[in-house]
Amino acid sequence: MTRKQFRKRWESDADGGGITYEDIARCAIAWCVSQSPKTLPPPLVRYRVLKAAGTADCEEFNPANYNDDDE
């Protein structure tokens, strides 16, 4: 899947266009975001792929923005 295809699908609906973590992992490898995405925390890989695809909401998924005190 190209970055443009990923972005279009991700932004198509509230469920991320049905994109799975397997899709995200494959894109991470194909786009040189990570050589081994399954060895990293899934939220980090998701954020990096969303950022690489240029999605409008990628910063909402930035693990650096999570606050442990909000739980």
N, C-alpha and C positions, 0 to 999 in steps of 0.2 A: 504494500500500500504506500502510495506517495504521501508526502507531508500534506499536500493540498487535499488529497482524498481523505486522509485521516481527519484533518481539521473540519472538512465539510460534514463528515459523518458524525464526529464528536459533537459538533454544534447543532446537529439536526434535531435533537430533542433532549429532554431532561435526563434520559437514560444513557446519554453518550453514544447514541446511535447503535447500541448493542455491542460496542467495542468491549472485548474481554481483556483480562490481564495477559492472556496468551498473545493477543493482537499487539498489545503494548510492548511485550517482551520482544516479539519479532521485529517491531519497528525500532526498538532500542538498538538491536543488533544491526539491522539494515542501515540505520542512519548514523551509526558509529557513536551512539549515545552511551552505550555500555556493551562490552564484549560478553559479559555474563550477567544479564539483568536479574537472574533468579538467585544470585548470591547477595544482592542488595535489598534493602527494605523496599517493598512494593510501593509505598507512597513516594519515595524518592525517585524511583524509576518512572512512575506515572507522571510526576511533576516534570522531570527532564524531557520526557517524550512530548508532553503537552506544550512545554516551552519551545522545543525544537519544531513542533508543528505550527506554532504561532497561534494557538487557540486564544480566544478572547478571555477565557476564565482561568488561564493557567495559574495565576497567582493565588487563586482561591485554594489551590491544591499544593501550594508551597509548604513543605514540612517545616521550614524555618519560621513560618508565620503561626504555627500551632503553639498554643500556650497551655502547658500542663496544668496550670491553675484553673483553667476553664472547665475541668471535668467535674 
